[in-house]
Amino acid sequence: MPSYAFKRPPTSTADYKLIDKGDKYTFFGETTFTKVMGSVVNYKVAQFILTQAAGWSNVSEQDYESKKETLKGGLETAPSNLGFPDIEGILVYYYYDPFDSGEGTWFAIYMNQKAGIYFSETMNVSDSRQEYNILRNTQAVYVENLFYFLKENGKFFDYYYSESYNKTRERAYTYSWTEAVGEELPVDKG
């Protein structure tokens, strides 16, 4: 389980940023193979993450801010700018939306099996759900399984699609670590 860092445990609705369709709660986590930052709106999802995160009650605000800054830096650069070698590998993009909601999940995947380089980035951007997150994983088995699943079930885009991906990614990145909730839904000040 990732060592998530939270500003504080939820003790009341005042501990959440209240918005029109739910509560926004920002989270950050890192393991050997994974870096993630994002926001969740659904209280039960936030509560589950907090319940699963050992030691969250001991995280100080200073530790939270430090983790946030570390992960902001570690996730700032888009996959197309990470400098993956072109030989034996190519950065590809997929979109997966099984319910045709128009708010599916985006993926960037790079595999170079000869060099032992495995990389995936999963991104969600949903204004209606107020869900914004970026998850990176570099574990070979995870990346390979994800790639083969998307190859069969996702919509493929080649590396020429990086500009559109990066534009969407900028929203996911910004709204993952800020308290901003986008233009569509007003913040409930009550």
Backbone as JSON, one array per atom type, in Angstrom:
{
  "sequence": "MPSYAFKRPPTSTADYKLIDKGDKYTFFGETTFTKVMGSVVNYKVAQFILTQAAGWSNVSEQDYESKKETLKGGLETAPSNLGFPDIEGILVYYYYDPFDSGEGTWFAIYMNQKAGIYFSETMNVSDSRQEYNILRNTQAVYVENLFYFLKENGKFFDYYYSESYNKTRERAYTYSWTEAVGEELPVDKG",
  "N": [[0.85, -1.19, 0.0], [0.56, 2.22, -0.82], [2.42, 4.9, 0.74], [0.53, 7.07, 1.64], [0.08, 10.58, 2.03], [-1.68, 12.76, 3.98], [-3.37, 15.84, 4.68], [-4.99, 15.98, 6.95], [-7.0, 13.75, 8.96], [-10.4, 13.02, 8.06], [-12.79, 14.54, 10.05], [-15.13, 15.79, 10.08], [-17.59, 17.29, 7.88], [-16.43, 19.7, 7.43], [-13.78, 19.26, 7.03], [-13.44, 18.77, 4.41], [-13.29, 20.0, 1.04], [-16.04, 21.44, 0.03], [-18.12, 20.84, -2.71], [-20.41, 21.16, -5.49], [-21.33, 18.53, -6.29], [-20.29, 16.77, -4.44], [-17.52, 15.98, -2.23], [-14.29, 17.31, -2.31], [-11.19, 15.82, -2.0], [-7.8, 15.85, -1.61], [-5.04, 13.78, -2.5], [-1.85, 12.13, -2.13], [0.7, 9.87, -3.09], [3.31, 7.38, -2.96], [5.28, 4.68, -4.05], [7.74, 2.08, -4.54], [7.42, 1.56, -7.3], [5.41, 3.27, -8.08], [3.87, 6.47, -8.53], [1.54, 8.81, -7.46], [-0.95, 11.33, -7.64], [-3.84, 13.14, -6.83], [-7.38, 13.92, -6.83], [-10.33, 13.17, -5.04], [-13.85, 12.96, -5.0], [-16.03, 11.64, -3.93], [-17.16, 10.77, -0.75], [-17.03, 8.19, 0.41], [-15.04, 6.97, -1.09], [-12.81, 8.54, -0.46], [-12.76, 8.07, 2.3], [-12.22, 5.3, 2.33], [-9.64, 5.26, 1.2], [-8.24, 6.65, 3.17], [-8.64, 4.93, 5.35], [-7.21, 2.71, 4.52], [-4.63, 3.65, 4.47], [-1.89, 3.35, 6.28], [-0.82, 4.9, 9.25], [-1.62, 7.51, 8.67], [-2.7, 9.31, 10.47], [-0.61, 10.4, 11.81], [0.62, 12.18, 10.17], [1.98, 15.27, 9.63], [1.06, 18.68, 8.8], [3.22, 19.91, 7.6], [4.7, 17.7, 6.65], [2.84, 16.78, 4.81], [2.73, 18.92, 2.95], [5.36, 18.83, 2.06], [5.46, 16.28, 0.82], [3.6, 16.74, -1.18], [4.89, 18.74, -2.71], [7.13, 17.29, -3.58], [5.95, 15.28, -5.18], [4.56, 16.86, -7.0], [6.7, 17.91, -8.43], [7.78, 15.5, -9.37], [5.83, 14.57, -11.08], [5.39, 16.51, -12.91], [6.43, 16.73, -15.55], [5.37, 15.94, -18.79], [4.73, 12.72, -20.34], [5.66, 12.66, -23.03], [7.82, 14.33, -22.97], [9.78, 13.14, -21.5], [11.99, 11.91, -22.57], [12.29, 9.26, -23.59], [14.04, 6.55, -25.13], [13.96, 6.12, -28.68], [14.6, 3.82, -30.02], [13.64, 0.51, -30.4], [11.33, 0.93, -28.9], [8.24, 2.68, -28.39], [6.31, 5.52, -27.56], [2.99, 5.32, -26.78], [-0.52, 6.15, -26.9], [-3.64, 5.68, -25.26], [-7.2, 5.57, -25.0], [-9.82, 4.89, -22.83], [-13.12, 4.14, -22.47], [-15.56, 2.59, -21.38], [-18.32, 2.97, -21.09], [-19.05, 4.92, -22.82], [-19.13, 7.59, -21.88], [-17.91, 9.95, -22.36], [-16.09, 10.86, -20.62], [-13.8, 9.27, -20.12], [-10.84, 7.3, -19.33], [-7.46, 8.2, -19.77], [-4.39, 7.03, -21.18], [-0.85, 6.73, -21.26], [1.74, 4.89, -22.61], [4.89, 3.35, -22.48], [7.13, 0.97, -23.58], [10.13, -0.77, -23.49], [11.42, -3.56, -23.93], [13.92, -4.78, -24.3], [15.71, -2.95, -23.17], [14.69, -2.91, -20.68], [12.84, -1.0, -19.83], [9.92, 0.21, -18.55], [6.91, 1.91, -18.55], [4.01, 3.58, -17.52], [1.32, 5.87, -17.67], [-1.58, 6.89, -16.15], [-4.5, 8.72, -16.5], [-7.1, 10.75, -15.29], [-9.68, 12.98, -16.02], [-12.31, 14.7, -15.07], [-14.82, 16.89, -15.12], [-17.5, 16.82, -14.36], [-17.57, 14.9, -12.35], [-15.69, 15.97, -10.79], [-13.12, 14.86, -10.64], [-9.76, 14.41, -10.74], [-6.73, 13.1, -11.63], [-3.42, 11.69, -11.69], [-1.55, 8.9, -12.35], [1.38, 7.11, -12.17], [3.25, 4.27, -13.22], [5.9, 1.96, -13.06], [6.38, -0.71, -13.06], [7.17, -3.76, -14.53], [5.38, -6.01, -15.0], [2.86, -4.91, -14.44], [2.7, -2.79, -16.33], [2.94, -4.18, -18.78], [0.64, -5.88, -18.66], [-1.38, -3.93, -18.57], [-0.96, -2.69, -21.05], [-1.58, -4.79, -22.88], [-4.25, -5.22, -22.24], [-5.39, -2.74, -22.95], [-4.77, -2.71, -25.64], [-6.57, -4.52, -26.64], [-9.02, -3.47, -25.78], [-9.09, -0.66, -25.65], [-9.05, 2.66, -27.19], [-6.77, 3.39, -29.63], [-4.06, 5.68, -29.96], [-1.37, 7.12, -31.71], [2.02, 8.38, -31.22], [1.78, 10.91, -32.29], [-0.35, 12.04, -31.17], [0.31, 13.28, -28.87], [0.21, 16.05, -28.28], [-2.52, 16.74, -27.85], [-3.03, 15.01, -25.73], [-1.26, 16.06, -23.82], [-2.38, 18.57, -23.38], [-4.84, 17.96, -22.17], [-3.79, 16.64, -20.0], [-2.58, 18.68, -18.57], [-4.69, 19.93, -17.25], [-5.46, 17.82, -15.55], [-3.14, 17.58, -14.02], [-2.91, 20.16, -12.79], [-5.36, 20.4, -11.34], [-5.11, 18.25, -9.68], [-3.49, 18.79, -7.48], [-4.23, 21.25, -6.5], [-6.68, 23.24, -4.76], [-8.55, 24.01, -6.48], [-11.55, 23.69, -8.38], [-12.35, 23.77, -10.97], [-14.21, 25.39, -13.64], [-16.84, 24.72, -13.97], [-18.37, 23.81, -11.73], [-19.55, 25.41, -8.87], [-17.92, 26.38, -5.79], [-19.11, 25.34, -2.69], [-19.71, 27.52, -0.26], [-20.93, 27.38, 2.14]],
  "CA": [[0.0, 0.0, 0.0], [1.36, 3.45, -0.85], [2.48, 5.69, 1.96], [-0.18, 8.31, 1.34], [0.23, 11.68, 2.98], [-2.87, 13.58, 4.0], [-3.28, 16.99, 5.57], [-5.61, 15.6, 8.22], [-8.09, 12.79, 8.79], [-11.69, 13.7, 8.06], [-13.55, 14.42, 11.29], [-16.45, 16.36, 9.79], [-17.63, 17.8, 6.51], [-15.58, 20.89, 7.35], [-12.45, 18.84, 6.62], [-13.46, 18.57, 2.97], [-13.66, 21.15, 0.23], [-17.37, 21.09, -0.44], [-18.51, 21.31, -4.03], [-21.79, 20.89, -5.85], [-21.71, 17.12, -6.38], [-19.55, 15.92, -3.51], [-16.44, 16.59, -1.48], [-12.99, 17.12, -2.93], [-10.12, 15.51, -1.05], [-6.58, 15.65, -2.38], [-4.17, 12.75, -1.94], [-0.55, 11.92, -2.76], [1.29, 8.62, -2.64], [4.49, 6.94, -3.7], [5.91, 3.42, -3.68], [8.91, 1.81, -5.38], [7.07, 1.6, -8.71], [4.23, 4.09, -8.34], [3.68, 7.83, -8.04], [0.16, 9.21, -7.73], [-1.57, 12.45, -6.95], [-5.15, 13.38, -7.41], [-8.44, 14.32, -5.93], [-11.54, 12.38, -5.11], [-15.0, 13.72, -4.55], [-16.91, 10.77, -3.17], [-16.7, 10.61, 0.63], [-16.7, 6.8, 0.69], [-13.74, 6.7, -1.7], [-11.81, 9.2, 0.39], [-12.72, 7.35, 3.57], [-11.55, 4.03, 2.1], [-8.2, 5.53, 1.04], [-7.71, 6.99, 4.49], [-8.66, 3.73, 6.19], [-6.17, 1.81, 4.05], [-3.32, 4.28, 4.58], [-1.35, 3.21, 7.63], [-0.05, 6.02, 9.79], [-2.02, 8.83, 8.19], [-3.03, 10.24, 11.56], [0.63, 10.99, 12.31], [1.2, 13.05, 9.16], [1.81, 16.69, 9.94], [0.81, 19.51, 7.62], [4.52, 20.12, 6.96], [4.98, 16.49, 5.88], [1.89, 16.78, 3.68], [3.17, 19.9, 1.96], [6.61, 18.33, 1.5], [5.11, 15.2, -0.1], [2.94, 17.35, -2.32], [5.9, 19.4, -3.54], [7.94, 16.24, -4.2], [5.19, 14.63, -6.23], [4.31, 17.87, -8.04], [7.9, 17.92, -9.26], [7.98, 14.21, -10.01], [4.79, 14.31, -12.07], [5.18, 17.72, -13.71], [6.8, 16.56, -16.96], [4.52, 15.04, -19.57], [5.47, 11.57, -20.85], [6.33, 12.95, -24.31], [9.03, 15.11, -22.71], [10.66, 12.4, -20.59], [13.21, 11.49, -23.26], [12.41, 7.83, -23.8], [14.76, 6.23, -26.37], [13.09, 5.69, -29.77], [14.99, 2.51, -30.51], [12.97, -0.65, -29.79], [10.17, 1.27, -28.1], [7.52, 3.88, -28.82], [5.32, 6.01, -26.62], [1.66, 5.27, -27.38], [-1.6, 6.68, -26.09], [-4.92, 4.99, -25.37], [-8.35, 6.13, -24.31], [-10.73, 3.8, -22.48], [-14.39, 4.67, -21.99], [-16.47, 1.47, -21.65], [-19.73, 3.37, -21.05], [-19.21, 6.06, -23.74], [-19.56, 8.72, -21.07], [-17.2, 11.15, -22.76], [-15.13, 11.18, -19.56], [-13.06, 8.04, -19.86], [-9.5, 7.36, -18.78], [-6.39, 8.32, -20.76], [-3.18, 6.28, -20.85], [0.38, 6.83, -22.05], [2.52, 3.7, -22.29], [6.16, 3.14, -23.17], [7.8, -0.28, -23.18], [11.32, -1.16, -24.22], [11.73, -4.78, -23.21], [15.37, -5.03, -24.34], [16.37, -2.05, -22.22], [14.06, -3.06, -19.37], [12.16, 0.24, -19.46], [8.47, 0.07, -18.56], [6.33, 3.14, -18.04], [2.62, 3.88, -17.86], [0.69, 6.98, -16.97], [-3.02, 6.83, -16.21], [-4.97, 10.07, -16.2], [-8.53, 11.01, -15.3], [-10.09, 14.38, -15.98], [-13.77, 14.73, -15.13], [-15.39, 18.07, -14.48], [-18.78, 16.5, -13.74], [-17.29, 14.17, -11.11], [-14.61, 16.68, -10.11], [-12.07, 13.87, -10.4], [-8.55, 14.72, -11.5], [-5.6, 12.4, -11.05], [-2.36, 11.15, -12.52], [-0.89, 7.76, -11.71], [2.47, 6.53, -12.96], [3.73, 2.98, -12.75], [7.05, 1.48, -13.82], [6.55, -2.14, -12.81], [7.06, -4.45, -15.82], [4.17, -6.83, -15.11], [1.71, -4.0, -14.48], [2.69, -2.06, -17.6], [2.64, -5.13, -19.85], [-0.77, -6.28, -18.57], [-2.18, -2.77, -18.96], [-0.81, -2.52, -22.5], [-2.32, -5.82, -23.61], [-5.67, -4.97, -22.02], [-5.8, -1.59, -23.75], [-4.64, -3.09, -27.04], [-7.81, -5.23, -26.98], [-10.24, -2.79, -25.35], [-9.03, 0.8, -25.69], [-8.91, 3.35, -28.47], [-5.34, 3.64, -29.79], [-3.53, 6.88, -30.6], [0.09, 7.02, -31.73], [2.73, 9.47, -30.55], [1.38, 12.21, -32.83], [-1.46, 12.49, -30.34], [0.85, 13.79, -27.6], [-0.18, 17.44, -28.0], [-3.86, 16.7, -27.25], [-2.88, 14.35, -24.44], [-0.6, 16.99, -22.9], [-3.33, 19.65, -23.05], [-5.75, 17.38, -21.19], [-2.98, 16.3, -18.83], [-2.32, 19.91, -17.81], [-5.84, 20.09, -16.34], [-5.36, 16.78, -14.51], [-2.01, 17.93, -13.15], [-3.22, 21.35, -11.99], [-6.46, 20.16, -10.41], [-4.75, 17.18, -8.75], [-2.84, 19.26, -6.25], [-4.78, 22.51, -6.01], [-8.05, 23.13, -4.27], [-9.43, 24.46, -7.55], [-12.53, 22.68, -8.79], [-12.76, 24.0, -12.34], [-15.16, 26.46, -13.88], [-18.21, 24.23, -14.13], [-19.1, 23.64, -10.49], [-19.14, 26.4, -7.86], [-17.57, 25.9, -4.46], [-20.13, 25.6, -1.68], [-19.06, 28.25, 0.83], [-21.74, 27.23, 3.34]],
  "C": [[0.88, 1.24, 0.0], [1.36, 4.17, 0.48], [1.84, 7.05, 1.68], [0.07, 9.34, 2.42], [-1.0, 12.57, 2.87], [-2.68, 14.75, 4.96], [-3.87, 16.66, 6.93], [-6.67, 14.54, 7.95], [-9.41, 13.54, 8.78], [-12.42, 13.47, 9.38], [-14.95, 14.99, 11.13], [-16.44, 16.84, 8.35], [-16.76, 19.05, 6.35], [-14.16, 20.54, 6.91], [-12.35, 18.61, 5.11], [-13.74, 19.89, 2.27], [-14.99, 20.8, -0.41], [-17.63, 21.68, -1.81], [-19.89, 20.77, -4.36], [-22.18, 19.42, -5.79], [-20.93, 16.22, -5.44], [-18.48, 16.69, -2.79], [-15.12, 16.3, -2.16], [-11.95, 16.89, -1.85], [-8.88, 15.15, -1.83], [-5.67, 14.64, -1.69], [-2.9, 12.62, -2.77], [0.02, 10.6, -2.25], [2.43, 8.19, -3.52], [4.96, 5.59, -3.14], [7.14, 3.24, -4.57], [8.59, 2.02, -6.86], [6.01, 2.64, -9.06], [4.36, 5.49, -7.76], [2.26, 8.23, -8.4], [-0.18, 10.48, -6.98], [-2.9, 12.7, -7.62], [-6.14, 13.85, -6.38], [-9.61, 13.38, -6.12], [-12.67, 13.22, -4.54], [-15.86, 12.88, -3.63], [-16.36, 10.51, -1.77], [-16.27, 9.18, 0.91], [-15.36, 6.42, 0.09], [-12.63, 7.3, -0.84], [-11.65, 8.47, 1.72], [-11.98, 6.02, 3.43], [-10.03, 4.24, 1.97], [-7.57, 5.83, 2.39], [-7.62, 5.77, 5.4], [-7.51, 2.8, 5.83], [-4.76, 2.36, 4.27], [-2.83, 4.23, 6.03], [-0.58, 4.46, 8.04], [-0.49, 7.39, 9.36], [-2.29, 9.81, 9.31], [-1.79, 10.93, 12.12], [1.27, 11.96, 11.32], [0.91, 14.5, 9.51], [1.54, 17.46, 8.65], [2.12, 19.77, 6.86], [4.91, 18.91, 6.12], [4.11, 16.41, 4.64], [2.37, 17.7, 2.57], [4.47, 19.46, 1.28], [6.35, 17.22, 0.49], [4.47, 15.76, -1.36], [3.95, 17.99, -3.26], [6.77, 18.37, -4.27], [7.21, 15.62, -5.38], [4.79, 15.61, -7.34], [5.5, 17.92, -8.99], [8.08, 16.63, -10.03], [6.97, 13.89, -11.09], [4.57, 15.49, -13.02], [5.4, 17.49, -15.2], [5.91, 15.54, -17.64], [5.35, 13.88, -20.13], [6.24, 11.85, -22.15], [7.62, 13.74, -24.14], [10.01, 14.41, -21.77], [11.91, 11.85, -21.25], [13.38, 9.99, -23.38], [13.16, 7.56, -25.1], [13.79, 5.68, -27.43], [13.4, 4.29, -30.27], [14.27, 1.43, -29.71], [11.75, -0.31, -28.94], [9.51, 2.53, -28.63], [6.48, 4.24, -27.77], [3.97, 6.03, -27.33], [0.62, 5.74, -26.38], [-2.87, 5.87, -26.33], [-5.97, 5.77, -24.59], [-9.32, 5.0, -24.06], [-11.97, 4.39, -21.84], [-15.47, 3.62, -22.25], [-17.95, 1.85, -21.69], [-20.02, 4.55, -21.98], [-19.72, 7.3, -23.03], [-18.96, 10.04, -21.55], [-16.18, 11.59, -21.72], [-14.41, 9.9, -19.15], [-11.68, 8.31, -19.29], [-8.48, 7.36, -19.91], [-5.16, 7.57, -20.27], [-2.06, 6.65, -21.79], [1.24, 5.65, -21.63], [3.78, 3.66, -23.15], [6.76, 1.84, -22.64], [9.01, -0.49, -24.1], [11.86, -2.39, -23.48], [13.22, -5.08, -23.2], [16.13, -4.2, -23.31], [15.78, -2.16, -20.81], [13.36, -1.8, -18.89], [10.65, 0.03, -19.63], [7.88, 1.31, -17.89], [4.86, 3.23, -18.46], [2.18, 5.09, -17.04], [-0.81, 6.87, -17.22], [-3.55, 8.18, -15.75], [-6.48, 10.13, -16.29], [-8.78, 12.5, -15.19], [-11.6, 14.4, -16.14], [-14.28, 15.94, -14.38], [-16.71, 17.73, -13.79], [-18.59, 15.75, -12.43], [-16.27, 14.9, -10.25], [-13.51, 15.71, -9.71], [-10.91, 14.18, -11.34], [-7.41, 13.94, -10.87], [-4.64, 11.91, -12.12], [-1.68, 10.05, -11.73], [0.18, 7.24, -12.65], [2.9, 5.22, -12.34], [4.85, 2.51, -13.66], [7.35, 0.01, -13.57], [6.24, -2.91, -14.1], [5.75, -5.2, -15.98], [2.93, -5.96, -15.24], [1.6, -3.34, -15.85], [2.35, -3.0, -18.75], [1.17, -5.54, -19.83], [-1.7, -5.14, -18.98], [-2.15, -2.58, -20.47], [-1.65, -3.53, -23.27], [-3.83, -5.68, -23.41], [-6.15, -3.83, -22.92], [-5.72, -1.89, -25.25], [-5.93, -3.77, -27.52], [-9.06, -4.38, -26.75], [-10.24, -1.27, -25.49], [-8.98, 1.34, -27.11], [-7.46, 3.81, -28.58], [-5.08, 4.98, -30.46], [-2.02, 6.74, -30.62], [0.71, 8.27, -31.12], [2.4, 10.84, -31.11], [0.26, 12.83, -32.01], [-0.98, 13.19, -29.06], [0.4, 15.21, -27.28], [-1.56, 17.5, -27.34], [-3.8, 16.08, -25.85], [-2.31, 15.34, -23.42], [-1.53, 18.12, -22.48], [-4.32, 19.17, -21.99], [-5.02, 17.11, -19.89], [-2.72, 17.53, -17.95], [-3.46, 20.19, -16.83], [-5.76, 19.06, -15.21], [-4.27, 17.14, -13.51], [-2.38, 19.09, -12.22], [-4.28, 21.06, -10.95], [-6.18, 19.02, -9.45], [-4.22, 17.71, -7.43], [-3.36, 20.6, -5.74], [-6.17, 22.26, -5.44], [-9.04, 23.62, -5.31], [-10.35, 23.33, -7.96], [-13.03, 22.93, -10.2], [-13.81, 25.09, -12.42], [-16.61, 26.0, -13.75], [-19.01, 24.2, -12.84], [-18.63, 24.64, -9.45], [-18.79, 25.74, -6.53], [-18.69, 26.28, -3.51], [-19.46, 26.25, -0.47], [-19.78, 28.04, 2.16], [-21.26, 26.2, 4.3]]
}
